[in-house]
Amino acid sequence: LYRALLKKDVKNAEAYEKMADCYAKTSNIPKASYAYAKAVRYNPTKHDLKLEYGHALMKNEKYEEALAAFESYKEVVPKDSRSRHFIDACRNIEQYKIDESDYLIEKMAINSSQSDFAPVLYGGGLVFTSARPQGQFDRQSEGSASSFMDMFFTKEENGKWITPQPLEGKSSFAAHEGPATFNQYSNVMYFTRNTQRKKAKKTGESHLKIYQATWQNNKWENTKELPFCNDLYSVAHPALAPDGKTLYFTSERPGAANKDLYVTVYENEKWSTPKKLGNDINT
């Protein structure tokens, strides 16, 4: 659609920008670079475009051209520290490549054709979140071809990862569940769950919440919503520190810039009021 529009209006900066975004998000980096270059040319006062152009050039390994784009951005937005970081990266790119041969990254055999993500260590293996079919709750909602996301377990046996199975001891639930995090004893789990369809239909919105469950009688019991969750915004993706009392999560609660990272501490048998981690980590 944007290409068709640009045939009629070859200097339409907004069309070039949105076309560039489309290419960037579908990993067509050479075409994204071309479109961002045109967007910068026809809308020179929208300075963020220079930054996006530089990113695309870096991904295309055109570091000298990317350096020029970032320096151009720095001239007009000198207080934005991002330009300094990317300028440094372009100038020292060979240093970043030195340890490339020290790592081998391979896709695990446990992956499915659906989303598989957020692995955490548990029970001598891994628990991860997946949208793969599992039976009772294969359909997530009307018009969707995906299953409800749920948590699966796998471990390595005789040098091979066994076929993932739904996390033992957890009941199936008609909503997305996961990612999860566990304490060091593997007897307390915190996990994300989305609003069920009935409630979402009433409010018109489906938010995420964090729940706690304890391992008792060979199953996950006493599932309860954490007290700082809310029906008006999402609280999700928990990560528990080794002390078992410090919980990090993401939320769009009031005061957040879109979604930010927060921390809460369990003290005197209750969770503290969540605190935003600050601008050094939230961008």
Solvent accessible surface area in square Angstrom, and as a share of the most:
residue,aa,sasa,rsa
1,L,194,0.96
2,Y,72,0.27
3,R,151,0.55
4,A,55,0.43
5,L,74,0.37
6,L,13,0.07
7,K,168,0.71
8,K,181,0.77
9,D,61,0.31
10,V,90,0.52
11,K,136,0.57
12,N,36,0.19
13,A,16,0.12
14,E,100,0.45
15,A,2,0.02
16,Y,18,0.07
17,E,29,0.13
18,K,84,0.35
19,M,17,0.07
20,A,0,0.00
21,D,49,0.25
22,C,67,0.40
23,Y,29,0.11
24,A,31,0.24
25,K,173,0.73
26,T,102,0.59
27,S,89,0.57
28,N,51,0.26
29,I,25,0.13
30,P,82,0.52
31,K,103,0.44
32,A,0,0.00
33,S,10,0.07
34,Y,124,0.47
35,A,0,0.00
36,Y,6,0.02
37,A,35,0.27
38,K,45,0.19
39,A,0,0.00
40,V,30,0.17
41,R,160,0.58
42,Y,55,0.21
43,N,43,0.22
44,P,80,0.50
45,T,105,0.61
46,K,87,0.37
47,H,59,0.26
48,D,78,0.40
49,L,4,0.02
50,K,23,0.10
51,L,3,0.02
52,E,70,0.32
53,Y,45,0.17
54,G,0,0.00
55,H,45,0.20
56,A,4,0.03
57,L,4,0.02
58,M,35,0.16
59,K,134,0.57
60,N,43,0.22
61,E,114,0.51
62,K,93,0.39
63,Y,39,0.15
64,E,139,0.62
65,E,88,0.40
66,A,0,0.00
67,L,27,0.13
68,A,60,0.46
69,A,9,0.07
70,F,0,0.00
71,E,59,0.26
72,S,42,0.27
73,Y,4,0.01
74,K,79,0.33
75,E,143,0.64
76,V,70,0.40
77,V,45,0.26
78,P,80,0.51
79,K,190,0.80
80,D,26,0.14
81,S,44,0.28
82,R,112,0.41
83,S,0,0.00
84,R,116,0.42
85,H,122,0.54
86,F,59,0.25
87,I,11,0.06
88,D,68,0.35
89,A,17,0.13
90,C,10,0.06
91,R,154,0.56
92,N,60,0.31
93,I,30,0.15
94,E,114,0.51
95,Q,122,0.54
96,Y,128,0.49
97,K,64,0.27
98,I,120,0.61
99,D,67,0.35
100,E,112,0.50
101,S,106,0.69
102,D,103,0.53
103,Y,153,0.58
104,L,148,0.74
105,I,165,0.84
106,E,130,0.58
107,K,177,0.75
108,M,67,0.30
109,A,102,0.79
110,I,17,0.09
111,N,62,0.32
112,S,42,0.27
113,S,111,0.71
114,Q,65,0.29
115,S,57,0.37
116,D,34,0.18
117,F,73,0.30
118,A,33,0.25
119,P,87,0.55
120,V,43,0.24
121,L,152,0.75
122,Y,35,0.13
123,G,53,0.51
124,G,80,0.77
125,G,4,0.04
126,L,23,0.11
127,V,2,0.01
128,F,7,0.03
129,T,1,0.00
130,S,0,0.00
131,A,5,0.04
132,R,29,0.11
133,P,85,0.53
134,Q,52,0.23
135,G,47,0.45
136,Q,145,0.65
137,F,43,0.18
138,D,35,0.18
139,R,135,0.49
140,Q,47,0.21
141,S,42,0.27
142,E,125,0.56
143,G,93,0.90
144,S,28,0.18
145,A,88,0.68
146,S,34,0.22
147,S,2,0.01
148,F,19,0.08
149,M,55,0.24
150,D,9,0.05
151,M,0,0.00
152,F,5,0.02
153,F,41,0.17
154,T,0,0.00
155,K,72,0.31
156,E,96,0.43
157,E,78,0.35
158,N,160,0.82
159,G,64,0.62
160,K,155,0.66
161,W,84,0.30
162,I,59,0.30
163,T,99,0.58
164,P,14,0.09
165,Q,101,0.45
166,P,63,0.39
167,L,7,0.04
168,E,127,0.57
169,G,27,0.26
170,K,37,0.16
171,S,93,0.60
172,S,54,0.35
173,F,59,0.25
174,A,38,0.29
175,A,2,0.02
176,H,44,0.20
177,E,2,0.01
178,G,9,0.09
179,P,13,0.08
180,A,4,0.03
181,T,11,0.07
182,F,23,0.09
183,N,24,0.12
184,Q,130,0.58
185,Y,158,0.60
186,S,35,0.23
187,N,62,0.32
188,V,28,0.16
189,M,0,0.00
190,Y,12,0.04
191,F,4,0.02
192,T,3,0.02
193,R,34,0.12
194,N,23,0.12
195,T,24,0.14
196,Q,76,0.34
197,R,105,0.38
198,K,171,0.72
199,K,93,0.39
200,A,16,0.12
201,K,140,0.59
202,K,176,0.75
203,T,82,0.48
204,G,65,0.62
205,E,93,0.42
206,S,63,0.41
207,H,18,0.08
208,L,49,0.24
209,K,18,0.08
210,I,0,0.00
211,Y,35,0.13
212,Q,29,0.13
213,A,1,0.01
214,T,29,0.17
215,W,74,0.26
216,Q,83,0.37
217,N,122,0.62
218,N,119,0.61
219,K,96,0.40
220,W,18,0.06
221,E,40,0.18
222,N,90,0.46
223,T,62,0.36
224,K,115,0.49
225,E,72,0.32
226,L,3,0.01
227,P,103,0.65
228,F,21,0.09
229,C,14,0.08
230,N,52,0.27
231,D,69,0.36
232,L,139,0.69
233,Y,27,0.10
234,S,9,0.06
235,V,0,0.00
236,A,2,0.02
237,H,86,0.38
238,P,8,0.05
239,A,52,0.40
240,L,26,0.13
241,A,22,0.17
242,P,120,0.76
243,D,85,0.44
244,G,24,0.23
245,K,114,0.48
246,T,19,0.11
247,L,0,0.00
248,Y,84,0.32
249,F,3,0.01
250,T,18,0.11
251,S,1,0.01
252,E,58,0.26
253,R,37,0.13
254,P,110,0.69
255,G,64,0.61
256,A,24,0.19
257,A,64,0.50
258,N,131,0.67
259,K,109,0.46
260,D,5,0.03
261,L,69,0.35
262,Y,9,0.03
263,V,27,0.16
264,T,1,0.01
265,V,49,0.28
266,Y,82,0.31
267,E,96,0.43
268,N,139,0.71
269,E,151,0.68
270,K,137,0.58
271,W,26,0.09
272,S,40,0.26
273,T,107,0.62
274,P,15,0.09
275,K,146,0.62
276,K,79,0.34
277,L,59,0.29
278,G,28,0.27
279,N,128,0.66
280,D,154,0.80
281,I,95,0.48
282,N,14,0.07
283,T,160,0.93
